[in-house]
Amino acid sequence: MLEGLKDNNGQMTTGWKALDDKLYGQKTNPIGNRLGIIRGWESNWYGGNDYGDKLAEDQKLRNYVFARLSKASVSRVIIERTLKLVTLTITTARLEL
């Protein structure tokens, strides 16, 4: 079975599993496959030392926007940060609020 794909301990070295002489691939996140090709990141910023605080603030902003604009059918919220400015880009299906 797939001897060339095993390391010295007999473990598989690629993302494939061999069962009954058939190869089965591992499931991956489709958004991760498309990043940089046809889709960008949902947030564009560098966290530095307070990365966790900014990440929590992003989540609070997203929750607020989705709750406040629940009837606007918000599909995506993109957050971009510079040193002193936070820009929210909100993609909705309905223009009336």
N, C-alpha and C positions, 0 to 999 in steps of 0.2 A: 504494500500500500504506500504511497508517497514517502519513500525513504529519503529522498533528497530535500524534503521540506522540514525534517526533524533536526533538532540540535543534538548535542552529546547526551543529554538526559532523556532523549526520546520525546521531547515536547515539540509541538508544532511551532514553527517560527514565523508563520504568516497569519493572517486573519481568517484562514480557512479551516474548516473541520472536515475530517474524512470519516464518513460513516458508510459502511457497506460498499466501499470502493467508489463512492460518489462524493463530490465536493459540495459543501454547503457554505455559503458566505455568511459573515456576521452582519447583523442589521446595523445600519448607521443612520444618523439623523440627516434627513434630506436637506435641511437648512444649512448644516455644516458642509455638505457637499457643494452647495451653490454659492457660498460666501466668496466674494471677490470675483465671481464670474458673471452671474446674472442677478445677484442680490448682495446688498451691503449689510453692515452691522446695524442693529437696532439702536445702539448708543455709540456716539463718537466722542471719546474723551480719554484722558490719561488720569488715573487716580492718584498716583504718587503715594505718600504715606497714609493718607486718609481714604484709601480705596474703599474700604468697607462702609464708611459713612456715606460716601457718594453713591455707592451701590444701593444702600438702604433708602437714600433720598430719591433716587431714580424710581425705585419700586413704589414709594409713597406717591410720587408724581403721577405715575402710570395708573395706580389705583384711583387717585382723585379724578383724573381725566375720564377714566372709564365710568366712574360712578356719576360724575357731574354731567357727562354727555351720554348717558345711557340710551337716550332715545335717538341719538344722532348716528347710531350704527358705526362706532369707531372701530376701524380695522387695524390701525397701526399707529403707534406713538414713537417718534424718533427723537432722541434727546442728544443734543450737541452742546458741549461745554467748552468755553474758553476760560481765561483767568477770572474774569468778572461777569461773564454773561452766560446765561443758560437759554438755549433756543429749543422750543418744542415745536415739532412739525407733526400735526395731527391729520391723519387720513380718514375721511368719513365717507359714508355712502349717501348721506342726506345733508343738504346745505342748510335747511331750516332748523333753527334751534328753539 
